[in-house]
Amino acid sequence: MLRPAAAPQRQSERRARTRARILDAAFRVFAREGYHGATLEAIVAEAGVSKGALYYSFESKQELFYALLEEQLASRAGELLADTGRVQPPAIAPERWAAEAIDSLRLDREWNLLFWEFACVAAREPQMGRRFAEQLSSFRSGGAEEMKRMIESAGISSAVPYARLARIIAALANGLALDLLLAADKSTHTEVRETIATAMALLWRGVASVSSEHRGGENDAG
């Protein structure tokens, strides 16, 4: 009596595979042609699917990009969380922790180009800009929660809001991404990694120092 349920499940799995195929193809076309130059026809051809299959999952080129953005942000968050989940300060020096956390992060020139191109498009369109900002804010919120977990597990209570710390790191990463886009040689990749690691270590030490001073002030007041 339960066997008929297998057909809808297989259909759902096929649709998920098709959606993933379209997203992979969209990334290749976007990277090759740019957001403005890419067309749904080119994406359909690249994916080897019908236009109907594309429209079943995505109603526009914008929707395709939003899905790619969500996928890329989730992937990068997963990479960072996997590395920061290892031994953390104060068990090891903040500099060593930050260097190990950053070491395996992908520095993807094609994605950076596409990200900034779409950001400029979204900045000129209020509705697109709001949605784009919401996705980035959601990503930073996840980062803020992870920073809170890590810092408080080290016995530190940050006097600086975690959302602000996450915004600082995001702003730094975005600025360094522009350096990568304009890089004349591969040595810039190494410099960018080391700069991010240094900033994260300084941020950790700064939070610990401010927290210690804050506690000291409270004790003095008491």
JOTA-V316526 format. One record per backbone hydrogen bond with DSSP energy under -1.0 kcal/mol. NH is the residue of the N-H (numbers start at 1). CO is the residue of the C=O. Records with the same first field share a line. If there is no record, write none. Layout:
NH=CO + CO
//
This chain:
5=2
6=3
9=5
10=6
11=7
12=8
13=9
14=10
15=11
16=12
17=13
18=14
19=15
20=16
21=17
22=18
23=19
24=20
25=21
26=22
27=23
28=24
29=25
30=26
31=27
32=28
33=29
34=30
38=34
43=39
44=40
45=41
46=42
47=43
48=44
49=44
54=50
55=51
56=52
58=54
64=60
65=61
66=62
67=63
68=64
69=65
70=66
71=67
72=68
73=69
74=70
75=71
76=72
77=73
78=74
79=75
80=76
81=77
82=78
83=79
84=80
85=81
86=83
91=88
97=93
98=94
99=95
100=96
101=97
102=98
103=99
105=102
112=108
113=109
114=110
115=111
116=112
117=113
118=114
119=115
120=116
121=117
122=118
123=119
124=121
125=122
129=125
130=126
131=127
132=128
133=129
134=130
135=131
136=132
137=133
138=134
139=135
140=136
141=137
142=138
143=139
144=140
145=141
146=142
147=143
148=144
149=145
150=146
151=147
152=148
153=149
155=152
156=151
165=161
166=162
167=163
168=164
169=165
170=166
171=167
172=168
173=169
174=170
175=171
176=172
177=173
178=174
179=175
180=176
181=177
182=178
183=180
188=185
189=186
191=187
192=188
193=189
194=190
195=191
196=192
197=193
198=194
199=195
200=196
201=197
202=198
203=199
204=200
205=201
206=202
207=203
208=204
209=205
210=206
211=207
212=208
213=209
214=210
215=211
216=212
217=213
218=214
219=215
220=216
221=217
222=218
//
